[in-house]
Amino acid sequence: INPYQTNMVSLVVPYHDKGENAYHKGGMGSNVLSARAANGFTSTHASLNAAYNLHIASSTMQNITFGLQLGIIQRMVSPNGYQWGSQY
């Protein structure tokens, strides 16, 4: 029996403001995840992510953060991995 397998790749790129008082403004990223079970179930996820920090104080210690994630998920079931009573 094959074990449960999960693979994931993730990338995050932060965005910093230019200038003398550089601070974190947000970032962008992406994720890809693939999972496979021994019973024939497979799942694939892919997404793009973005975040923005709105600084509401001059010290940049108080923020409102907005985020957005867009993605797609595909799930499949293959009956070839199942075991039926007639096989025994």
C-alpha positions in Angstrom: 0.0 0.0 0.0 1.3 3.4 -0.9 1.4 6.0 1.9 -0.3 9.3 1.9 1.8 11.8 -0.1 1.6 15.6 0.2 3.8 18.0 -1.8 3.7 21.8 -1.5 5.6 24.7 -2.9 5.0 28.2 -1.6 6.6 31.6 -2.6 6.1 34.9 -0.8 7.7 38.2 -1.9 7.4 41.1 0.5 7.1 44.7 -0.6 8.9 47.4 1.3 8.5 51.1 0.8 11.5 52.9 -0.6 13.1 55.9 1.2 14.7 56.9 4.4 11.9 55.3 6.6 11.4 52.1 4.7 8.6 50.0 6.1 6.7 46.9 5.1 3.8 47.7 2.7 2.5 44.3 1.8 3.4 41.3 -0.4 2.5 38.8 -3.0 2.7 35.1 -3.2 1.6 31.8 -4.6 0.9 28.2 -3.3 0.7 24.9 -5.1 -0.3 21.8 -3.1 -0.8 18.2 -4.3 -2.1 15.4 -2.1 -2.5 11.7 -3.0 -4.0 9.0 -0.9 -3.6 5.2 -1.3 -7.3 4.8 -2.0 -7.2 6.8 -5.2 -8.2 10.2 -3.8 -6.1 13.1 -5.3 -6.4 16.8 -4.6 -4.6 19.7 -6.3 -4.7 23.3 -5.0 -3.2 26.4 -6.6 -3.6 30.0 -5.4 -2.3 33.5 -5.8 -2.2 35.8 -2.7 -1.7 39.5 -2.2 -1.7 41.7 0.9 -1.5 45.4 1.6 -0.8 47.2 4.8 -2.5 50.5 5.2 -0.6 52.5 7.8 -3.0 54.7 9.8 -0.3 56.2 12.1 2.9 58.0 11.2 4.9 55.5 13.4 3.7 52.6 11.1 2.9 50.6 14.3 -0.9 50.8 13.6 -2.0 49.1 10.4 -5.1 47.9 8.7 -4.2 44.9 6.5 -6.1 43.8 3.4 -5.7 40.5 1.8 -6.9 38.7 -1.3 -6.6 35.1 -2.3 -7.7 33.6 -5.6 -7.3 29.9 -6.3 -8.5 26.7 -7.9 -9.0 23.3 -6.4 -9.3 20.0 -8.3 -10.3 16.8 -6.5 -10.6 13.4 -8.1 -11.5 9.9 -6.9 -10.3 6.9 -8.8 -12.1 3.6 -7.9 -9.0 1.6 -8.9 -7.5 2.1 -5.5 -10.5 0.7 -3.6 -10.6 -2.8 -2.2 -13.8 -4.7 -2.6 -15.1 -7.8 -0.7 -15.0 -9.8 -3.9 -11.2 -9.5 -4.0 -10.7 -11.6 -0.9 
